[in-house]
Amino acid sequence: MLGIGVYTYRMTNDLSDYVLGGRKLNSWVAALSAQASDMSGWLLLGLPGAAYASGMGLWSIWIAIGLAVGTMANWQYVAKPLRRYTQLAGESLTISEFFENRFKDKSHLLRVVSAIFILVFFLFYTASGLVAGGVLFESVFGIEYTTALLVGAVVIISYTFLGGFIAVSWTDLFQGTIMFIALLITPIFAIQYMGGLEALFTKIGTINTDLLDINANVAYDATAALPWSSAGSLTLIGIISAAAWGLGYFGQPHILTRFMAIRSAQQVPKARLISIIWVVLSLYGAIIVGFVGIALFADQPLANPETVFIDLVQKMFNPWVAGFLLAAILAAIMSTIDSQLLVSSSALTEDFYRTFFRKDASQTELVWVGRGAVILIAVIAVMLAWTKGSVLQLVAYAWAGFGAAFGPAIIFSLFWKRMTRNGALFGMIVGGLTVILWKYTGSAIYEIVPGFLFASIAIVVISLLDKEPSAEIQEEFARAHKPLADE
């Protein structure tokens, strides 16, 4: 990974190269980079841990369905128009710049508000990845958590600092491949290790039959006499909350930038197919790891369910094979953190520094400001990760924040000609603040559901009350829905 960073250092000549790779990604790199940066350490820690703790209920099936559908819809409906629009609308380099150019916002309000949300939620998202790295090294090598946290942060910062988007995308390609291989090999061998699927499910059924019920709710307590205890039926709110993770895809800046950076819209169909296959097989591989963990560690329940992949791999495989498989966790962590650092750095450099402080800054200066921003953001994220915390909870909060703040704004801006600048602005604010404040309502529903809904309502109502967009904006909207010359 460091070698790629050094090599791509020489390929980074201007800000476009550093934050968007010069729009040169092929379908394989775009697809695997998008999915590897999307899934992060929670795919090998949080999701298997949730499946281990709850069985087939809430997380195991419903969240996987939501994420698979969300991935497909995002590539199907957002990728092409966003790629076209960000090229037509003033060669936008960031999501914030796209919003400003899309609505010809001279006040810079859209850019500033969206950049603030990017910085706030990415700090939590990046912290979740750093926590996952600390947990990995702590569990495998017995290294103190804070030391492990710092070692992982230094490596990731180094190649992101050097090579920018090109380095991040190519390292993501390799990291995504390692993750995919690990989540194919581990479940297959784990099932064989348990004597086949029938033996596995029989063993789980003897622990608690509700673990095999898609509509059952199971509570996990490692200190209890019966760690997996029935907690009634899964509620409609629980199902909606889990499946609603799929809504988050439409607003994730680190995924959307891959759509913006793909070489041409012609590359999208192939990238979409690669992404869907990768996501479906990886999600269900992670879930099966959690199921096997229930049977394998029934007599010695895990204190932290999120270490199930780590413990299972070390128990079943030769240390050389286990080392490769455990490296997949590090790959997942790195592939997401580097993308998040880069998008956050882009927000500081392009949306604040150049817009408000140094409009005439040279490309070399901007690249170095971007590199400095990577270090600044990483330091703050390390501070947030210092006290540990749940990987899944940190990811869930950031995912909801982006999904609600940007998801409706992206969809409406691409497909509704009547949308206005004020509609986009109020939609972002309403969506982002709903996620931040929702926990104080005491409601059990996942924040992204009300956030996405309220943001959509705000966009429609404010846009209809507002003056109709100018002829220039509407003409550009029409051109964005026609194939470009390179298609």
TIZA-955840 format. One line per field, with one value per residue (C-alpha): residue number from 1; residue in three letters; x, z, y. Coordinates in steps of 0.5 Angstrom, whole numbers, padded with zeros to 4 digits. Each point is the difference from the previous one (the first is absolute). Layout:
N
k = [NUM | ...]
r = [ALA | ...]
px = [X | ...]
pz = [Z | ...]
py = [Y | ...]
***
This chain:
487
k = [1 | 2 | 3 | 4 | 5 | 6 | 7 | 8 | 9 | 10 | 11 | 12 | 13 | 14 | 15 | 16 | 17 | 18 | 19 | 20 | 21 | 22 | 23 | 24 | 25 | 26 | 27 | 28 | 29 | 30 | 31 | 32 | 33 | 34 | 35 | 36 | 37 | 38 | 39 | 40 | 41 | 42 | 43 | 44 | 45 | 46 | 47 | 48 | 49 | 50 | 51 | 52 | 53 | 54 | 55 | 56 | 57 | 58 | 59 | 60 | 61 | 62 | 63 | 64 | 65 | 66 | 67 | 68 | 69 | 70 | 71 | 72 | 73 | 74 | 75 | 76 | 77 | 78 | 79 | 80 | 81 | 82 | 83 | 84 | 85 | 86 | 87 | 88 | 89 | 90 | 91 | 92 | 93 | 94 | 95 | 96 | 97 | 98 | 99 | 100 | 101 | 102 | 103 | 104 | 105 | 106 | 107 | 108 | 109 | 110 | 111 | 112 | 113 | 114 | 115 | 116 | 117 | 118 | 119 | 120 | 121 | 122 | 123 | 124 | 125 | 126 | 127 | 128 | 129 | 130 | 131 | 132 | 133 | 134 | 135 | 136 | 137 | 138 | 139 | 140 | 141 | 142 | 143 | 144 | 145 | 146 | 147 | 148 | 149 | 150 | 151 | 152 | 153 | 154 | 155 | 156 | 157 | 158 | 159 | 160 | 161 | 162 | 163 | 164 | 165 | 166 | 167 | 168 | 169 | 170 | 171 | 172 | 173 | 174 | 175 | 176 | 177 | 178 | 179 | 180 | 181 | 182 | 183 | 184 | 185 | 186 | 187 | 188 | 189 | 190 | 191 | 192 | 193 | 194 | 195 | 196 | 197 | 198 | 199 | 200 | 201 | 202 | 203 | 204 | 205 | 206 | 207 | 208 | 209 | 210 | 211 | 212 | 213 | 214 | 215 | 216 | 217 | 218 | 219 | 220 | 221 | 222 | 223 | 224 | 225 | 226 | 227 | 228 | 229 | 230 | 231 | 232 | 233 | 234 | 235 | 236 | 237 | 238 | 239 | 240 | 241 | 242 | 243 | 244 | 245 | 246 | 247 | 248 | 249 | 250 | 251 | 252 | 253 | 254 | 255 | 256 | 257 | 258 | 259 | 260 | 261 | 262 | 263 | 264 | 265 | 266 | 267 | 268 | 269 | 270 | 271 | 272 | 273 | 274 | 275 | 276 | 277 | 278 | 279 | 280 | 281 | 282 | 283 | 284 | 285 | 286 | 287 | 288 | 289 | 290 | 291 | 292 | 293 | 294 | 295 | 296 | 297 | 298 | 299 | 300 | 301 | 302 | 303 | 304 | 305 | 306 | 307 | 308 | 309 | 310 | 311 | 312 | 313 | 314 | 315 | 316 | 317 | 318 | 319 | 320 | 321 | 322 | 323 | 324 | 325 | 326 | 327 | 328 | 329 | 330 | 331 | 332 | 333 | 334 | 335 | 336 | 337 | 338 | 339 | 340 | 341 | 342 | 343 | 344 | 345 | 346 | 347 | 348 | 349 | 350 | 351 | 352 | 353 | 354 | 355 | 356 | 357 | 358 | 359 | 360 | 361 | 362 | 363 | 364 | 365 | 366 | 367 | 368 | 369 | 370 | 371 | 372 | 373 | 374 | 375 | 376 | 377 | 378 | 379 | 380 | 381 | 382 | 383 | 384 | 385 | 386 | 387 | 388 | 389 | 390 | 391 | 392 | 393 | 394 | 395 | 396 | 397 | 398 | 399 | 400 | 401 | 402 | 403 | 404 | 405 | 406 | 407 | 408 | 409 | 410 | 411 | 412 | 413 | 414 | 415 | 416 | 417 | 418 | 419 | 420 | 421 | 422 | 423 | 424 | 425 | 426 | 427 | 428 | 429 | 430 | 431 | 432 | 433 | 434 | 435 | 436 | 437 | 438 | 439 | 440 | 441 | 442 | 443 | 444 | 445 | 446 | 447 | 448 | 449 | 450 | 451 | 452 | 453 | 454 | 455 | 456 | 457 | 458 | 459 | 460 | 461 | 462 | 463 | 464 | 465 | 466 | 467 | 468 | 469 | 470 | 471 | 472 | 473 | 474 | 475 | 476 | 477 | 478 | 479 | 480 | 481 | 482 | 483 | 484 | 485 | 486 | 487]
r = [MET | LEU | GLY | ILE | GLY | VAL | TYR | THR | TYR | ARG | MET | THR | ASN | ASP | LEU | SER | ASP | TYR | VAL | LEU | GLY | GLY | ARG | LYS | LEU | ASN | SER | TRP | VAL | ALA | ALA | LEU | SER | ALA | GLN | ALA | SER | ASP | MET | SER | GLY | TRP | LEU | LEU | LEU | GLY | LEU | PRO | GLY | ALA | ALA | TYR | ALA | SER | GLY | MET | GLY | LEU | TRP | SER | ILE | TRP | ILE | ALA | ILE | GLY | LEU | ALA | VAL | GLY | THR | MET | ALA | ASN | TRP | GLN | TYR | VAL | ALA | LYS | PRO | LEU | ARG | ARG | TYR | THR | GLN | LEU | ALA | GLY | GLU | SER | LEU | THR | ILE | SER | GLU | PHE | PHE | GLU | ASN | ARG | PHE | LYS | ASP | LYS | SER | HIS | LEU | LEU | ARG | VAL | VAL | SER | ALA | ILE | PHE | ILE | LEU | VAL | PHE | PHE | LEU | PHE | TYR | THR | ALA | SER | GLY | LEU | VAL | ALA | GLY | GLY | VAL | LEU | PHE | GLU | SER | VAL | PHE | GLY | ILE | GLU | TYR | THR | THR | ALA | LEU | LEU | VAL | GLY | ALA | VAL | VAL | ILE | ILE | SER | TYR | THR | PHE | LEU | GLY | GLY | PHE | ILE | ALA | VAL | SER | TRP | THR | ASP | LEU | PHE | GLN | GLY | THR | ILE | MET | PHE | ILE | ALA | LEU | LEU | ILE | THR | PRO | ILE | PHE | ALA | ILE | GLN | TYR | MET | GLY | GLY | LEU | GLU | ALA | LEU | PHE | THR | LYS | ILE | GLY | THR | ILE | ASN | THR | ASP | LEU | LEU | ASP | ILE | ASN | ALA | ASN | VAL | ALA | TYR | ASP | ALA | THR | ALA | ALA | LEU | PRO | TRP | SER | SER | ALA | GLY | SER | LEU | THR | LEU | ILE | GLY | ILE | ILE | SER | ALA | ALA | ALA | TRP | GLY | LEU | GLY | TYR | PHE | GLY | GLN | PRO | HIS | ILE | LEU | THR | ARG | PHE | MET | ALA | ILE | ARG | SER | ALA | GLN | GLN | VAL | PRO | LYS | ALA | ARG | LEU | ILE | SER | ILE | ILE | TRP | VAL | VAL | LEU | SER | LEU | TYR | GLY | ALA | ILE | ILE | VAL | GLY | PHE | VAL | GLY | ILE | ALA | LEU | PHE | ALA | ASP | GLN | PRO | LEU | ALA | ASN | PRO | GLU | THR | VAL | PHE | ILE | ASP | LEU | VAL | GLN | LYS | MET | PHE | ASN | PRO | TRP | VAL | ALA | GLY | PHE | LEU | LEU | ALA | ALA | ILE | LEU | ALA | ALA | ILE | MET | SER | THR | ILE | ASP | SER | GLN | LEU | LEU | VAL | SER | SER | SER | ALA | LEU | THR | GLU | ASP | PHE | TYR | ARG | THR | PHE | PHE | ARG | LYS | ASP | ALA | SER | GLN | THR | GLU | LEU | VAL | TRP | VAL | GLY | ARG | GLY | ALA | VAL | ILE | LEU | ILE | ALA | VAL | ILE | ALA | VAL | MET | LEU | ALA | TRP | THR | LYS | GLY | SER | VAL | LEU | GLN | LEU | VAL | ALA | TYR | ALA | TRP | ALA | GLY | PHE | GLY | ALA | ALA | PHE | GLY | PRO | ALA | ILE | ILE | PHE | SER | LEU | PHE | TRP | LYS | ARG | MET | THR | ARG | ASN | GLY | ALA | LEU | PHE | GLY | MET | ILE | VAL | GLY | GLY | LEU | THR | VAL | ILE | LEU | TRP | LYS | TYR | THR | GLY | SER | ALA | ILE | TYR | GLU | ILE | VAL | PRO | GLY | PHE | LEU | PHE | ALA | SER | ILE | ALA | ILE | VAL | VAL | ILE | SER | LEU | LEU | ASP | LYS | GLU | PRO | SER | ALA | GLU | ILE | GLN | GLU | GLU | PHE | ALA | ARG | ALA | HIS | LYS | PRO | LEU | ALA | ASP | GLU]
px = [0000 | 0006 | 0003 | -0006 | 0000 | 0007 | -0001 | -0006 | 0003 | 0003 | -0007 | -0003 | 0001 | -0006 | -0006 | -0004 | 0005 | 0000 | -0007 | -0003 | 0005 | -0001 | -0006 | 0004 | -0003 | -0002 | -0006 | 0004 | 0004 | -0007 | -0004 | 0005 | 0002 | -0007 | -0002 | 0006 | 0000 | -0007 | 0000 | 0006 | 0002 | -0008 | 0000 | 0005 | -0002 | -0006 | -0005 | 0003 | 0000 | -0008 | -0001 | 0003 | -0004 | -0007 | 0000 | -0004 | -0004 | 0001 | 0007 | 0001 | -0005 | -0004 | 0006 | 0004 | -0007 | 0000 | 0008 | -0001 | -0006 | 0003 | 0007 | -0004 | -0004 | 0005 | 0004 | -0006 | -0003 | 0005 | 0007 | -0001 | -0004 | 0005 | 0006 | -0003 | -0002 | 0006 | 0004 | -0005 | -0001 | 0006 | 0005 | -0002 | 0005 | -0004 | -0007 | 0000 | 0002 | -0005 | -0006 | 0003 | 0001 | -0007 | -0004 | 0005 | 0000 | 0005 | -0001 | 0004 | -0005 | -0002 | 0008 | 0001 | -0006 | 0002 | 0007 | -0001 | -0005 | 0006 | 0005 | -0005 | -0002 | 0006 | 0004 | -0004 | 0000 | 0008 | 0000 | -0004 | 0005 | 0006 | -0004 | 0000 | 0007 | 0002 | -0005 | 0003 | 0007 | -0002 | -0003 | 0005 | 0007 | -0002 | 0002 | -0003 | -0006 | 0003 | 0007 | -0004 | -0004 | 0006 | 0004 | -0006 | -0002 | 0008 | 0000 | -0007 | 0002 | 0006 | -0002 | -0006 | 0004 | 0005 | -0005 | -0007 | -0005 | 0004 | 0003 | -0006 | -0004 | 0005 | 0002 | -0008 | 0000 | 0005 | -0003 | -0007 | 0003 | 0003 | -0007 | -0004 | 0005 | 0000 | -0008 | 0000 | 0005 | -0002 | -0007 | 0001 | 0005 | -0004 | -0006 | 0005 | 0003 | -0007 | -0002 | -0004 | -0006 | -0005 | 0005 | 0001 | -0007 | -0002 | 0005 | -0002 | -0007 | 0002 | 0002 | -0006 | -0005 | -0001 | 0007 | -0003 | -0006 | 0000 | -0006 | 0003 | 0004 | 0006 | 0004 | 0007 | 0003 | 0007 | 0000 | -0007 | -0001 | -0004 | 0004 | -0005 | -0007 | -0007 | -0002 | -0007 | -0002 | 0004 | -0004 | -0002 | 0004 | 0006 | -0001 | -0001 | 0006 | 0005 | -0002 | 0000 | 0008 | -0001 | -0002 | 0006 | 0004 | -0003 | 0004 | 0006 | 0006 | 0005 | -0004 | -0003 | 0007 | 0002 | -0006 | 0003 | 0007 | -0002 | 0003 | -0007 | -0007 | 0001 | 0004 | -0006 | -0004 | 0006 | 0002 | -0007 | 0000 | 0007 | -0003 | -0006 | 0003 | 0006 | -0005 | -0005 | 0005 | 0004 | -0006 | -0003 | 0007 | 0001 | -0007 | 0002 | 0007 | -0005 | -0004 | 0005 | 0003 | -0006 | 0001 | 0007 | 0001 | -0007 | 0004 | 0004 | -0004 | 0004 | 0001 | 0000 | -0005 | 0004 | 0006 | -0003 | 0003 | 0007 | -0001 | -0003 | 0006 | 0005 | -0004 | -0001 | 0006 | 0008 | 0003 | 0003 | -0007 | -0003 | 0005 | -0003 | -0007 | 0001 | 0003 | -0006 | -0003 | 0006 | -0001 | -0008 | 0002 | 0005 | -0004 | -0005 | 0004 | 0004 | -0006 | -0003 | 0007 | 0000 | -0007 | 0000 | 0007 | -0003 | -0006 | 0005 | 0005 | -0005 | -0006 | 0003 | 0007 | 0000 | -0007 | 0000 | 0008 | 0004 | -0004 | 0006 | 0004 | 0005 | -0002 | 0007 | -0002 | -0007 | 0002 | 0005 | -0006 | -0004 | 0006 | 0000 | -0008 | 0001 | 0005 | -0005 | -0006 | 0003 | 0003 | -0007 | -0003 | 0006 | -0002 | -0008 | 0002 | 0005 | -0006 | -0002 | -0007 | -0005 | 0003 | -0008 | -0003 | 0005 | -0001 | -0007 | 0000 | 0004 | -0003 | -0007 | 0003 | 0002 | -0006 | -0005 | 0004 | 0003 | -0005 | -0006 | 0004 | 0004 | -0006 | -0005 | 0006 | 0001 | -0007 | -0005 | 0001 | -0004 | 0004 | 0003 | 0007 | -0004 | -0004 | 0007 | 0003 | -0006 | -0001 | 0008 | -0001 | -0007 | 0003 | 0007 | -0003 | -0006 | 0006 | 0004 | -0007 | -0004 | 0003 | -0003 | -0007 | 0001 | -0003 | 0003 | 0000 | 0007 | 0001 | 0001 | -0007 | -0003 | 0006 | -0001 | -0008 | 0001 | 0005 | -0004 | -0006 | 0004 | 0003 | -0007 | -0003 | 0005 | 0001 | -0007 | -0001 | 0007 | 0001 | 0000 | 0008 | 0003 | 0000 | 0007 | -0001 | -0005 | 0004 | 0006 | -0005 | -0003 | 0008 | 0002 | -0005 | 0002 | 0007 | 0006 | 0005 | 0004 | -0006]
pz = [0000 | 0002 | -0007 | -0004 | 0004 | -0002 | -0007 | -0001 | 0003 | -0006 | -0004 | 0004 | -0003 | 0002 | 0004 | -0005 | 0000 | 0008 | 0002 | -0007 | -0003 | -0006 | -0002 | -0003 | 0004 | -0004 | 0002 | 0005 | 0004 | 0000 | 0003 | 0005 | 0002 | 0001 | 0004 | 0004 | 0002 | 0002 | 0004 | 0005 | 0006 | 0002 | -0006 | 0004 | 0007 | 0001 | -0005 | 0002 | 0007 | 0000 | -0004 | 0006 | 0005 | -0003 | -0005 | -0006 | 0003 | -0001 | -0003 | -0003 | -0006 | 0000 | 0000 | -0005 | -0005 | 0001 | -0001 | -0006 | -0003 | 0002 | -0004 | -0006 | 0000 | 0001 | -0006 | -0004 | 0000 | 0003 | -0003 | -0007 | 0001 | 0006 | -0005 | -0005 | 0004 | 0004 | -0007 | -0003 | 0006 | 0001 | 0000 | 0008 | 0004 | 0006 | 0002 | 0003 | -0006 | -0004 | 0004 | -0001 | -0008 | 0000 | 0002 | -0002 | 0008 | 0000 | 0008 | 0001 | 0005 | -0003 | 0000 | 0007 | 0003 | -0004 | 0002 | 0007 | 0000 | -0003 | 0005 | 0006 | -0002 | -0003 | 0006 | 0003 | -0006 | 0000 | 0008 | -0001 | -0005 | 0005 | 0006 | -0005 | -0001 | 0007 | 0002 | -0005 | 0002 | 0007 | -0001 | -0004 | 0003 | 0007 | -0002 | 0004 | -0003 | 0000 | -0003 | -0006 | -0001 | -0001 | -0005 | -0004 | -0001 | -0002 | -0006 | -0003 | 0001 | -0004 | -0006 | 0000 | 0001 | -0006 | -0005 | 0001 | -0004 | -0005 | 0006 | 0004 | -0006 | -0002 | 0007 | 0000 | -0006 | 0004 | 0007 | -0003 | -0003 | 0006 | 0004 | -0006 | 0001 | 0007 | 0000 | -0005 | 0003 | 0008 | -0001 | -0004 | 0004 | 0006 | -0002 | -0002 | 0007 | 0004 | -0005 | -0005 | 0000 | 0003 | 0006 | 0001 | 0000 | 0005 | 0005 | 0000 | 0001 | 0006 | 0003 | -0002 | -0005 | -0001 | -0003 | -0006 | 0000 | -0005 | 0004 | 0007 | 0004 | 0004 | 0006 | 0001 | 0007 | 0001 | 0007 | 0001 | 0001 | -0007 | -0004 | -0006 | 0003 | -0004 | 0000 | -0003 | -0008 | -0004 | -0001 | -0006 | 0002 | 0001 | -0007 | -0003 | 0004 | -0003 | -0007 | 0000 | 0000 | -0008 | 0000 | 0003 | -0007 | -0004 | 0005 | 0002 | -0003 | 0000 | -0005 | -0004 | -0002 | -0003 | -0005 | -0001 | -0002 | -0004 | -0007 | -0004 | 0001 | -0004 | 0005 | 0005 | -0002 | 0001 | 0006 | 0003 | -0002 | 0004 | 0006 | 0001 | -0001 | 0005 | 0005 | 0000 | 0001 | 0005 | 0005 | 0000 | 0001 | 0006 | 0003 | -0001 | 0004 | 0006 | 0000 | 0000 | 0006 | 0004 | -0001 | 0001 | 0006 | 0003 | 0006 | 0001 | -0002 | -0003 | 0005 | -0006 | -0006 | -0005 | 0001 | -0003 | -0007 | 0003 | 0005 | -0005 | -0005 | 0006 | 0002 | -0007 | -0004 | 0000 | 0002 | -0007 | -0003 | 0006 | -0001 | -0007 | 0002 | 0006 | -0005 | -0003 | 0006 | 0000 | -0008 | 0002 | 0005 | -0004 | -0007 | 0004 | 0004 | -0006 | -0004 | 0006 | 0001 | -0007 | 0000 | 0006 | -0002 | -0007 | 0004 | 0004 | -0006 | -0006 | 0004 | 0005 | -0001 | -0008 | 0001 | 0005 | 0002 | -0006 | -0007 | -0004 | 0003 | -0004 | -0001 | 0003 | 0006 | 0000 | 0000 | 0006 | 0004 | -0002 | 0003 | 0007 | 0000 | 0000 | 0006 | 0004 | -0001 | 0002 | 0006 | 0002 | -0002 | 0005 | 0006 | -0001 | -0001 | 0006 | 0005 | -0005 | 0000 | -0005 | -0007 | -0003 | 0004 | -0002 | -0007 | 0001 | 0002 | -0006 | -0005 | 0002 | 0000 | -0007 | -0002 | 0002 | -0001 | -0007 | -0003 | -0001 | -0003 | -0005 | -0002 | -0001 | -0003 | -0005 | -0002 | 0002 | -0005 | 0005 | 0006 | 0002 | 0004 | 0006 | 0000 | 0000 | 0005 | 0005 | -0002 | 0002 | 0007 | 0002 | -0002 | 0004 | 0006 | 0000 | 0001 | 0005 | 0004 | -0001 | 0006 | 0005 | -0002 | 0003 | -0007 | -0001 | -0008 | -0003 | -0001 | -0008 | -0001 | 0003 | -0003 | -0007 | 0001 | 0003 | -0005 | -0006 | 0002 | 0002 | -0007 | -0004 | 0004 | 0000 | -0007 | -0002 | 0004 | -0003 | -0006 | -0006 | -0002 | -0006 | -0007 | 0000 | 0006 | -0004 | -0006 | 0003 | 0004 | -0007 | -0003 | 0006 | -0002 | -0007 | -0001 | 0000 | -0006 | 0003 | 0001]
py = [0000 | 0005 | -0002 | 0002 | 0006 | 0002 | -0002 | 0004 | 0006 | 0002 | -0001 | 0005 | 0007 | 0004 | 0001 | -0004 | -0006 | 0000 | 0000 | -0003 | -0004 | 0004 | -0004 | -0006 | -0006 | -0006 | -0004 | -0005 | 0005 | 0005 | -0006 | -0004 | 0007 | 0002 | -0006 | -0001 | 0007 | -0001 | -0006 | 0002 | -0004 | -0001 | -0006 | -0004 | 0002 | 0003 | -0004 | -0007 | 0003 | 0002 | -0007 | -0004 | 0004 | 0000 | -0006 | 0001 | 0006 | 0007 | 0001 | -0007 | 0001 | 0006 | 0005 | -0005 | 0001 | 0008 | 0000 | -0004 | 0004 | 0006 | -0001 | -0002 | 0006 | 0004 | -0002 | -0001 | 0007 | 0005 | -0002 | 0002 | 0006 | 0003 | -0002 | 0004 | 0006 | 0001 | 0000 | 0005 | 0004 | 0004 | -0006 | -0001 | -0004 | -0001 | -0001 | 0007 | 0003 | -0004 | 0003 | 0007 | -0001 | -0004 | 0006 | 0006 | 0002 | 0006 | 0001 | -0007 | -0002 | -0007 | -0001 | 0002 | -0003 | -0007 | 0000 | 0001 | -0006 | -0004 | 0002 | -0001 | -0007 | -0002 | 0001 | -0005 | -0005 | 0000 | -0001 | -0006 | -0003 | 0002 | -0003 | -0007 | 0000 | 0001 | -0006 | -0004 | 0001 | 0000 | -0007 | -0003 | 0002 | 0002 | 0007 | 0006 | 0003 | 0007 | -0002 | -0005 | 0006 | 0005 | -0005 | -0001 | 0007 | 0002 | -0005 | 0002 | 0007 | -0001 | -0003 | 0005 | 0006 | -0002 | -0003 | 0003 | -0002 | -0005 | -0003 | -0001 | -0003 | -0005 | -0002 | -0001 | -0005 | -0004 | 0000 | -0001 | -0006 | -0003 | 0002 | -0004 | -0006 | 0000 | 0000 | -0006 | -0004 | 0000 | -0002 | -0005 | -0003 | 0001 | -0003 | -0006 | 0000 | 0000 | -0006 | 0003 | 0005 | -0005 | -0002 | 0008 | 0002 | -0006 | 0002 | 0007 | -0002 | -0004 | 0006 | 0004 | -0001 | 0008 | 0000 | -0003 | 0004 | 0006 | 0004 | -0002 | 0005 | -0003 | 0004 | -0002 | 0000 | -0003 | 0000 | -0004 | -0007 | 0000 | 0005 | 0000 | 0001 | 0001 | 0008 | -0001 | 0001 | 0005 | 0006 | 0004 | 0006 | -0005 | -0003 | 0007 | 0003 | -0006 | 0000 | 0008 | -0001 | 0000 | 0007 | 0002 | -0001 | 0006 | 0005 | -0003 | 0004 | -0005 | -0004 | 0005 | 0003 | -0007 | 0002 | 0007 | -0003 | -0006 | 0001 | 0000 | -0002 | -0005 | -0004 | 0000 | -0006 | -0004 | 0003 | -0001 | -0007 | -0001 | 0004 | -0004 | -0007 | 0003 | 0002 | -0005 | -0006 | 0004 | 0002 | -0007 | -0003 | 0005 | -0003 | -0007 | 0002 | 0002 | -0006 | -0005 | 0004 | -0001 | -0008 | 0000 | 0005 | -0003 | -0002 | 0006 | 0006 | 0006 | 0006 | 0004 | -0003 | 0005 | -0004 | -0007 | 0001 | 0000 | -0005 | -0005 | 0001 | -0001 | -0007 | -0003 | 0002 | -0001 | 0006 | 0002 | -0001 | 0004 | 0006 | 0001 | 0000 | 0004 | 0005 | 0001 | 0004 | 0004 | 0001 | 0002 | 0005 | 0003 | 0000 | 0004 | 0005 | 0002 | 0002 | 0004 | 0004 | 0002 | 0002 | 0004 | 0003 | 0002 | 0003 | 0005 | 0001 | 0001 | 0002 | 0005 | 0002 | 0001 | 0003 | 0005 | 0001 | -0001 | 0000 | 0001 | -0006 | -0004 | -0007 | -0002 | 0004 | -0003 | -0007 | 0001 | 0003 | -0006 | -0004 | 0004 | -0001 | -0007 | 0000 | 0005 | -0004 | -0007 | 0003 | 0002 | -0007 | -0003 | 0004 | -0002 | -0007 | 0000 | -0002 | -0006 | -0001 | -0005 | 0000 | -0001 | 0005 | 0005 | -0002 | 0000 | 0008 | 0002 | -0004 | 0003 | 0007 | 0000 | -0004 | 0005 | 0006 | -0001 | -0006 | 0004 | 0006 | -0005 | -0003 | 0006 | 0004 | -0006 | -0001 | 0006 | 0006 | 0004 | 0000 | 0006 | 0002 | 0002 | -0007 | -0003 | 0004 | -0001 | -0008 | -0001 | 0004 | -0003 | -0007 | 0001 | 0003 | -0005 | -0006 | 0004 | 0002 | -0007 | -0003 | 0005 | -0002 | -0007 | -0004 | -0007 | 0002 | 0001 | 0007 | -0001 | -0001 | 0006 | 0004 | -0002 | 0001 | 0007 | 0002 | -0002 | 0004 | 0006 | 0000 | -0001 | 0005 | 0006 | -0001 | 0000 | 0007 | 0003 | 0003 | -0005 | -0001 | 0004 | -0002 | -0001 | -0005 | -0004 | 0000 | -0003 | -0005 | -0002 | -0001 | -0004 | -0006 | 0000 | -0005 | 0004 | 0000 | -0006 | -0004]
***
